[in-house]
C-alpha cells in the first residue's frame, strides 16, 4: 500500500565560536511503499551537505564578497546579497557604477612602437575595448576617437566618428601593431594640432566640449616630452597618462600633475584601473577647487628681471594649473590676473571672463615685464583698481590675493598688504627661493598665509596645499561692507543680512550717479543675491 510520509530530522551541532548552538530542522517529502523509502538516499545526501555547512560554520558572507564598502546580508546557508553604498551597485558585488556621463571630446593615444611590443599593444586594445564597454552607453555625451603612434602618428578613428559602441569596438579590433621608434613628444604635438578636427557638416561650429587626451604607453619616449606636453596643455587639452610604474615619472611630466596619471603595477592590474580612469576623464567637468563657496581671487605675479623669463613661465603655468581647479563664472569663482615689475599691469579683471576655457587662454597672454620688482605697487594697484565693485568685485564674497614672488621688492609691501587685510582681503604670499622671512611675514600677516618653496621646479607640488588654503579662507564669514561697495566716497552701513550706501552728492544703490542739485541722500544698496533688498531707513 502506497502512502506519503514526511521524514524529519533535527540535530544539534557543536557550539560555534560565539557559544551559540546552531540547529536545523529539515523536512523532505518522499513516497513510501510500506516501510521502504526509495527517496532516502537523496534525502540523506542533502541533509549531510547541509549539516556539514553548519558543522564547519560556512557562512556565505565569510569570504567578504561585497566590495567598496558594501554590506553582505546572508540569505540561508549558501546565498547572500550586498547592500551597496551610493555610487556603487554596478553588479551583485557592489562594483562601481561606471558611466561616461560627462560631455567630453576624448582621444585615446595608443603607443604602437616596438618599445611597447606586440603583446603590450594587444593588451591596450583589450583594455580600451573593456573600458568603452563598461562606460559607454547609448546616450553617452562623450565623443571618442583613437590615435596610435610610433615614429609616425595616425588617427584611424576620428573623435566622434562613431555614434554607437559596436561600430567603435569594431574599428578598434581593426587596429594593427606597427612597431618603430617611440616618439611620444611628436605624437602629443600632432594630436594637439590635428586630433580634434570637426568631421561633421557643422565642422566650423565649436561644441565647447572639454578636450581630453588619454596617453597609453609602457615605454619611455625617445624624444623630449615636456615641451610638447606643455604645447598641448596650452591649447586647453587635459592630458591623462596611463602606464606602468616604469614610466611613472614621464607620465607626470606629460600631464603636469601626478593626479592626472593612472599607474598600474602589473598587466592584470591595468584592467582594475577602469574606474580610476573614468573618474580622471570626468574630473575635467568637476573642478576640485571651492565649488560651493563664492570667491574673488587675484593672482599677482612677479614678472621682473629678478625672476627671469624661464622662471616667469613656470609661474604662469602654475597660475594656469591652479585656475583649472576652480569653476569660473559670475556665481562661483571670479579670477583676476596682475603682472608686476616696477609698476603693476592688470592682465584681466575679475569680471572679464565667465568660463574656464577663455580664462586659461588669457593667462597665456600675461607679459614678462623684465624690470625691477615692486610688490608694494602691485598690492596698492589691487586695492584701488582690482578689488573694487567698479571692476567686478562682489559684495559679500570672500576675497583672496595670491602673491607669487622670489622675495624681491618686498621692503615696502607690508603697509598695502595690511590695508588689503583691513578691507577684508586675505593676502597669501608664495615665495620661491631664498628671501628674508621677517619681511615676508609682515606682508603675509601670519605664518598661515606664507608658503616658502625652495625652487621653481617644486612649485607644482604645493598646488594642492595652496588651493586648500584658499578654499579654507573662502569659507570664512565676510563683512558685506569690506571692501566698501559704495562708490564716490559713499559710506557703507551694515544692516541684518545686507547693507546700504549713504551717498554725498551722488545717488543710486552704490552712489554711482551724480546728483544735479548736490543734495545728500541715503539710498538703499542692491544686496548680494542671497539676501533680500532691505527697506530704507526711517
C-alpha positions in Angstrom: 0.0 0.0 0.0 1.4 3.4 -1.1 1.4 6.1 1.4 3.0 9.5 1.8 5.5 10.1 4.7 7.5 13.1 5.8 11.0 12.4 7.0 12.1 14.9 9.7 15.4 15.3 11.3 16.6 17.7 13.9 20.1 17.7 15.1 22.2 19.9 17.3 25.7 20.7 16.0 28.6 21.7 18.3 28.7 25.2 19.6 30.2 27.9 17.4 32.9 30.4 18.4 30.1 32.7 19.7 28.9 29.9 22.1 25.6 29.7 20.3 24.0 26.4 19.2 23.0 26.2 15.6 20.0 24.0 15.0 18.4 23.0 11.8 15.1 21.3 11.1 14.8 20.0 7.6 11.8 18.1 6.2 11.9 16.2 3.0 8.8 14.6 1.4 9.2 11.1 0.0 6.8 8.5 -1.5 7.0 5.2 0.5 6.0 1.6 -0.2 5.2 0.2 3.3 8.4 0.7 5.2 10.9 1.1 2.4 11.5 4.7 1.2 13.3 4.9 -2.2 14.0 8.7 -1.7 16.1 8.2 1.4 19.4 8.2 -0.3 18.9 11.6 -1.9 17.4 12.9 1.4 20.4 11.6 3.3 22.8 13.3 0.9 21.1 16.6 1.0 20.9 16.5 4.8 24.6 15.6 5.1 25.6 18.6 2.9 23.5 21.0 5.0 24.8 19.6 8.2 28.4 19.9 7.0 27.9 23.5 6.2 26.7 24.1 9.7 29.4 22.0 11.3 32.2 24.0 9.7 30.4 27.3 10.2 30.5 28.1 6.4 28.6 31.4 6.4 28.2 32.6 2.7 29.5 36.1 3.9 32.7 34.7 5.3 34.5 35.3 2.0 33.6 39.1 2.2 32.2 39.1 -1.4 30.9 42.7 -1.2 33.3 45.3 -2.5 33.8 49.0 -2.0 32.3 49.1 1.5 29.2 47.0 0.7 27.5 45.1 3.5 26.9 41.3 3.0 23.5 40.1 4.1 23.2 36.2 4.3 20.1 34.5 2.8 20.1 31.0 4.1 23.1 28.6 4.1 24.6 29.4 0.7 23.1 32.6 -0.6 23.6 36.4 0.1 23.0 39.8 -1.3 25.0 43.0 -1.0 23.8 46.4 0.3 25.9 48.8 -1.7 26.9 52.4 -0.9 25.9 55.3 -3.1 27.8 55.3 -6.4 28.2 51.5 -6.4 26.0 48.7 -7.5 27.2 48.0 -11.0 27.0 44.3 -10.2 26.0 41.9 -7.4 29.2 42.6 -5.5 28.9 46.5 -5.5 31.1 47.2 -8.5 31.4 50.9 -9.3 28.5 52.2 -11.4 30.6 53.1 -14.4 29.2 55.6 -16.9 30.9 58.2 -19.0 28.2 60.7 -18.4 30.4 63.8 -18.8 30.4 65.6 -22.1 33.9 65.5 -23.5 35.8 65.1 -26.7 38.0 62.1 -25.8 41.0 60.9 -27.8 43.0 57.8 -26.8 46.6 58.0 -27.9 48.0 54.4 -28.0 51.7 53.6 -28.1 52.2 51.2 -31.1 56.0 51.3 -31.1 58.5 48.4 -30.8 59.1 49.5 -27.2 55.6 48.5 -26.1 55.8 45.2 -28.0 53.0 43.4 -29.8 51.8 41.9 -26.6 51.6 45.3 -24.9 49.7 46.8 -27.9 47.2 43.9 -27.8 46.8 44.4 -24.1 46.0 48.1 -24.6 43.5 47.2 -27.3 41.7 44.8 -24.9 41.8 47.4 -22.1 40.4 50.1 -24.4 37.6 47.8 -25.5 36.7 46.7 -22.0 36.8 50.3 -20.8 34.4 51.5 -23.5 32.1 48.6 -23.0 31.9 49.4 -19.3 31.4 53.2 -19.5 29.8 54.0 -22.9 26.0 53.9 -23.0 23.6 54.5 -25.9 23.1 58.1 -24.8 26.7 58.9 -23.6 27.5 62.5 -24.4 31.2 61.7 -24.9 32.8 61.7 -28.4 35.6 59.1 -28.7 38.5 58.8 -31.1 41.7 56.7 -31.2 45.2 57.6 -32.4 48.2 55.4 -32.5 51.9 56.3 -32.8 55.4 55.1 -33.1 57.8 57.1 -35.3 54.7 58.5 -37.1 51.2 59.3 -35.9 47.9 58.1 -37.3 44.3 58.8 -36.3 42.4 55.8 -37.7 39.3 56.7 -35.6 38.4 60.4 -35.6 36.8 61.9 -32.5 33.0 61.5 -32.8 33.3 59.3 -35.9 31.2 56.5 -34.4 27.9 57.2 -32.7 27.4 53.6 -31.4 29.7 51.5 -29.3 29.5 48.5 -31.6 31.0 50.4 -34.5 33.6 51.9 -32.3 34.7 48.5 -30.9 34.8 47.0 -34.4 37.2 49.8 -35.6 39.4 49.2 -32.6 39.6 45.5 -33.5 40.9 46.5 -36.9 43.9 48.4 -35.4 47.3 46.9 -36.3 50.6 46.9 -34.4 53.2 48.9 -36.3 56.5 48.8 -34.4 59.1 51.6 -34.9 60.5 54.2 -32.6 58.8 55.7 -29.6 58.3 59.4 -30.3 55.8 60.4 -27.7 56.6 64.1 -27.8 55.9 64.2 -31.5 52.7 62.4 -31.1 51.4 64.8 -28.4 52.2 67.8 -30.6 50.5 66.2 -33.6 47.2 65.3 -31.8 47.1 68.8 -30.2 47.1 70.2 -33.8 45.1 67.6 -35.6 43.3 65.4 -33.1 40.1 67.3 -32.6 39.1 68.5 -36.1 35.3 68.6 -36.7 34.2 65.9 -39.1 30.5 66.8 -39.4 28.8 69.3 -41.8 28.9 71.7 -38.9 32.7 71.5 -38.7 33.0 75.2 -38.3 30.8 75.3 -35.2 32.6 74.8 -31.9 30.9 72.4 -29.5 32.7 73.9 -26.5 33.2 70.4 -25.0 36.4 69.9 -22.9 39.1 68.0 -24.9 40.8 65.1 -23.2 43.8 63.0 -24.4 44.5 59.7 -22.7 48.0 58.5 -23.4 48.5 54.7 -23.2 52.2 53.8 -23.1 54.6 51.5 -21.3 57.8 52.6 -23.0 60.0 55.7 -22.4 60.0 58.3 -25.1 63.0 58.6 -27.4 62.2 62.4 -27.9 61.6 65.1 -25.3 58.0 65.2 -24.0 58.0 68.3 -21.7 57.8 71.0 -24.3 55.3 69.1 -26.5 53.1 68.3 -23.5 53.1 72.0 -22.5 52.2 72.9 -26.1 49.2 70.6 -25.8 48.1 71.8 -22.3 48.4 75.4 -23.5 45.8 74.6 -26.1 43.4 73.6 -23.4 43.9 69.8 -23.7 43.6 67.8 -20.5 46.3 65.2 -20.6 45.9 61.9 -18.7 48.7 59.3 -18.7 48.1 55.6 -18.3 51.2 53.3 -17.9 53.2 51.1 -15.7 55.3 52.2 -12.8 58.3 52.1 -15.2 57.1 55.3 -16.9 55.6 57.0 -13.8 57.9 60.0 -13.9 57.5 60.6 -17.6 53.7 60.4 -17.3 53.8 63.1 -14.5 55.9 65.2 -16.8 53.4 64.8 -19.7 50.3 65.6 -17.6 51.9 68.3 -15.5 50.1 66.9 -12.4 50.7 63.5 -10.8 46.9 63.3 -10.1 46.3 63.0 -13.8 48.3 59.8 -14.1 46.9 56.2 -13.8 49.7 53.8 -12.9 49.3 50.0 -12.8 51.6 47.5 -11.1 51.3 44.5 -13.4 49.4 43.7 -16.7 46.3 42.4 -14.8 46.2 45.4 -12.6 45.7 47.6 -15.7 42.1 46.3 -16.0 41.5 47.1 -12.4 42.1 50.8 -13.2 39.0 51.3 -15.3 37.0 53.1 -12.6 40.0 55.4 -11.8 40.4 56.3 -15.5 36.7 57.1 -15.7 37.0 59.5 -12.7 40.0 61.2 -14.2 38.3 61.8 -17.5 35.2 63.3 -15.9 37.2 65.4 -13.5 37.5 67.9 -16.4 33.9 68.8 -15.7 34.2 68.8 -11.9 37.0 71.1 -10.7 38.3 70.3 -7.2 38.5 73.9 -6.0 36.0 75.8 -4.0 32.9 74.5 -5.7 30.3 75.7 -3.1 31.8 78.9 -1.7 31.9 82.1 -3.9 35.3 83.6 -4.3 37.0 86.6 -5.8 40.6 85.6 -6.5 43.5 87.7 -7.7 46.9 86.3 -8.8 49.7 88.8 -8.6 52.8 87.5 -10.4 56.3 88.9 -10.2 57.3 89.5 -13.8 60.6 91.3 -13.1 64.1 90.7 -14.3 65.0 89.3 -10.9 62.7 86.3 -11.6 63.9 85.9 -15.1 61.9 84.7 -18.2 62.3 81.0 -17.7 61.1 81.1 -14.1 58.3 83.6 -15.0 57.0 81.0 -17.5 56.8 78.4 -14.6 54.9 80.9 -12.5 52.5 81.4 -15.4 52.0 77.7 -15.8 51.3 77.5 -12.0 48.6 80.1 -12.4 47.0 78.2 -15.3 47.0 74.8 -13.5 45.7 76.4 -10.3 42.9 78.2 -12.1 41.8 74.9 -13.6 40.7 73.8 -10.2 38.0 76.5 -9.9 34.6 76.8 -11.5 34.8 80.2 -13.3 31.5 82.1 -13.6 29.7 85.0 -12.1 28.2 83.0 -9.2 31.1 80.9 -8.0 34.7 82.0 -8.7 36.0 85.1 -10.4 39.7 85.4 -11.2 41.8 88.5 -12.0 45.5 88.5 -13.0 48.1 91.2 -12.3 51.7 91.1 -13.5 54.1 93.5 -11.9 57.6 94.9 -12.2 58.2 98.4 -11.0 54.6 99.1 -11.9 51.5 96.8 -11.9 49.7 95.8 -15.1 46.2 94.3 -15.0 46.1 91.4 -17.5 42.4 90.9 -16.9 39.8 92.0 -14.3 37.6 89.9 -12.1 34.5 90.3 -14.3 36.3 89.8 -17.6 35.9 86.0 -18.1 33.0 83.8 -17.2 34.3 80.3 -18.2 37.5 78.3 -17.7 38.4 78.0 -21.3 38.6 81.7 -22.1 40.4 82.4 -18.8 43.1 79.8 -19.4 43.7 81.2 -22.9 44.0 84.7 -21.4 46.6 83.6 -18.8 48.9 82.7 -21.7 48.9 86.4 -22.7 50.5 87.6 -19.5 53.6 89.6 -20.4 57.1 89.3 -19.0 58.0 92.9 -17.9 61.6 92.5 -17.1 62.3 95.5 -14.9 62.7 96.0 -11.1 60.2 94.4 -8.8 57.9 96.4 -6.6 55.4 94.3 -4.7 54.0 97.4 -2.9 52.9 98.9 -6.2 51.2 95.7 -7.1 49.3 95.5 -3.8 48.3 99.1 -3.9 47.1 98.6 -7.5 45.0 95.6 -6.4 43.5 97.6 -3.5 42.5 100.6 -5.6 41.9 99.2 -9.1 41.1 95.5 -8.9 39.3 94.5 -5.7 36.6 97.2 -6.3 32.9 97.0 -7.1 33.6 99.0 -10.2 36.0 96.4 -11.5 33.8 93.4 -10.7 34.4 92.6 -7.1 31.2 91.2 -5.4 29.9 92.4 -2.0 29.6 89.6 0.5 32.1 87.3 -1.3 35.4 86.1 0.2 38.4 87.8 -1.4 42.0 86.4 -1.7 45.2 87.7 -3.3 47.9 85.2 -4.1 51.3 86.9 -4.5 53.9 84.9 -6.4 57.4 86.2 -5.9 61.0 85.4 -5.5 61.1 87.8 -2.5 62.5 90.8 -4.3 60.9 94.3 -3.9 59.0 93.3 -0.7 60.5 96.0 1.6 57.6 98.4 1.4 54.8 95.9 0.7 53.7 95.4 4.4 51.6 98.6 4.6 49.5 98.0 1.4 49.1 94.3 2.4 47.8 95.4 5.8 45.5 97.8 4.1 44.0 95.0 2.0 43.5 92.8 5.1 41.8 95.7 6.9 39.5 95.8 3.9 38.6 92.1 4.1 41.1 90.8 1.6 43.4 87.9 2.6 46.9 88.2 1.2 48.6 84.8 0.6 52.3 85.0 -0.1 54.1 82.3 -2.1 57.8 82.9 -2.2 60.3 80.8 -4.3 64.0 80.7 -3.3 65.9 82.5 -0.6 64.2 85.5 0.9 64.1 87.4 4.2 61.5 85.6 6.3 60.7 88.5 8.7 59.9 90.8 5.7 57.7 88.2 4.2 55.8 87.6 7.5 55.0 91.3 7.7 53.5 91.1 4.3 51.6 87.9 4.8 50.5 88.9 8.3 50.7 85.3 9.7 52.8 82.2 9.1 49.5 80.6 8.0 49.5 82.8 4.9 53.1 82.2 3.9 54.4 79.3 1.8 58.2 79.1 1.2 59.2 76.9 -1.7 62.9 76.1 -2.3 62.8 76.0 -6.2 60.6 76.8 -9.1 60.7 73.1 -10.0 58.9 72.3 -6.8 56.1 74.8 -7.3 53.6 72.3 -8.7 54.0 70.1 -5.7 52.5 72.8 -3.5 49.5 73.5 -5.7 47.0 71.3 -3.7 48.2 72.9 -0.4 47.7 76.4 -1.7 44.3 75.5 -3.2 43.1 74.1 0.1 44.2 77.2 2.0 42.4 79.4 -0.5 39.2 77.3 -0.1 39.5 77.4 3.7 39.6 81.2 3.5 36.6 81.2 1.2 34.5 79.5 4.0 35.3 82.3 6.5 32.5 84.8 7.4 32.6 88.0 5.4 31.7 91.6 6.1 29.4 93.0 3.4 31.0 96.4 3.7 34.5 95.2 3.1 35.7 96.1 0.7 33.5 99.2 0.5 30.8 98.6 -2.2 29.8 102.3 -2.2 31.4 104.5 -4.8 32.4 108.1 -4.7 33.1 108.3 -1.0 29.8 106.7 -0.1 29.6 105.2 3.4 28.6 101.6 3.7 26.1 100.9 6.6 25.6 97.3 7.7 22.1 96.0 8.2 21.0 92.5 9.1 21.9 90.3 6.1 22.6 93.3 3.9 23.9 96.9 3.7 23.0 100.3 2.2 25.1 103.2 1.0 24.9 106.7 2.4 25.7 108.9 -0.5 27.0 112.5 -0.5 26.4 114.4 -3.7 25.7 111.2 -5.5 22.8 108.7 -5.8 21.9 105.2 -6.8 22.3 101.9 -4.9 26.1 102.3 -4.8 26.3 106.1 -5.1 27.2 105.7 -8.8 25.1 108.6 -10.3 25.8 112.3 -9.9 23.1 114.4 -8.4 22.2 117.6 -10.2 21.5 119.6 -7.0 24.3 118.1 -4.9 21.8 117.2 -2.1 22.9 114.5 0.3 20.8 111.4 0.1 20.7 107.9 1.6 19.9 105.2 -1.0 19.4 101.5 -0.3 22.0 99.3 -1.8 21.5 96.3 -4.1 22.4 93.5 -1.7 24.1 90.2 -2.6 21.9 87.6 -4.4 21.4 85.6 -1.3 19.8 88.4 0.7 16.6 90.3 0.2 16.7 94.0 -0.6 16.5 96.0 2.7 13.8 98.6 3.3 15.0 102.3 3.5 15.9 103.6 6.9 13.1 105.7 8.6 
